[in-house]
């Protein structure tokens, strides 16, 4: 193992090409992972911010905010389910917002709420909103009065909150009446009555799992009838994935990441197989003087791990610089957990790739050191 | 005291049936401590096979092989690896040293393979290199050494594990006559001074007079002279 490290130190040129190739792949992996996380976090902020265990949709809504309607009698049934401690309504309207001093419309998600999400204060007065930080990039400032939708409903921004967006659109957190006003004025085809919300968020007392609580709620509302009050309840994780395109987006990116990791395995396997082939006489001599296959292969594996680690460090620097200079509209989020997991999987791929050399190392005959290989 | 190397009626056959080739036929050879045996023969005569069997690199097809008194005829590959690491020293003709390790590190490698690395190892490596006239070359890579110096480092490495038996595969073939004679003098001094047994394959009849005895091998059959 010490010998393998010395070779890396004294003959770095032999490993340069493999390291650079893996560095390109590592930066690609981190960039793709950053985009995946950026898109996911940017899409699901409004859900993730909710201090809720279960999200309750109308049973015919196909778990869509925009299609879902929850009427008061359903809400009352949900409230009485064993283990439920709090129930709050949510409503959502996607509109263009005219920002003072800007010619372009900002994409906005107007969200009416009753129970404050994490980091969001109590619902503001009618006609006011807490705006997500994302809207700052659109030129929005505290005190601005935004004109929402084609009906140009005015809403004044009274402060900013962080990481609460919906499908990459800047959230405007308002009290339910303001949401209904925006919805009904801009979507007359989908009006909502004063006591109706789109989705309920439910907090439990912790005695049941989120899945059990969701099942209890659906069981309790089933008797109200399909389309007449029956519900489809989801855990928070399920609600995040039920957002349009989120599941497909995750699957697509994960497949690309998987293929890229497979390419890492292939490159490490090919590179170290070639290196091992070149080292056959040396390994033959080392086996002759008492090196075991395990010792020789451990050296190959250590070199693969060091090369992968160096490549990852280089890739991480490239992505860090890229993230710092990327335009604000690029949804790139470099998450610490993702960086660590990418490194771990990259190293595992390198180890896996190096295993391709194991068979060859095993087969090296020490007798060939003196030309007597059988 | 046990004999460092004993071969009794050793035969090695490669292949089987019609394609069988007998590389070594009923070879019997004993090499005592402080004894230096030159093994001479034409190409393909079985010299390398004999050396490989003696060093635990190959299994004999039949016969008994004892190294340091221990019968290795039926040893497992792992036991043979341990034997080579702990009991036998090798000096090869071609690839001898690890090119990216210094002269000292090439010697320390022997102890590293045994899971040992201590100040004593380093002292022993430096002492061996000093005895072989390489004290000023301990930190040099093989590529920075002359052919004779490289061969001396290889000899020092072969002595690093304090072996009972050292096997030399044409140690002077890449050297000119003068350097070859110096190396043979050195080998002889080490064999006698350390009480080890040595078998030296050589094509060069001029070098055989350094040996205590010469064994000729033709078509796998030994003839002592």
Interface residues (C-beta under 8 A of the other chain):
Chain A: X2 X3 X6 X7 X10 X11 X281 X282 X284 X285 X286 X287 X288 X289 X290 X291 X292 X295 X366 X367 X369 X370 X371 X372 X374
Chain B: X14 X48 X49 X51 X52 X55 X57 X58 X78 X81 X82 X84 X85 X86 X90 X92 X93 X94 X95 X96 X98 X99 X100 X101 X105 X109 X110 X112 X113 X114 X117 X141 X157 X161 X167 X169
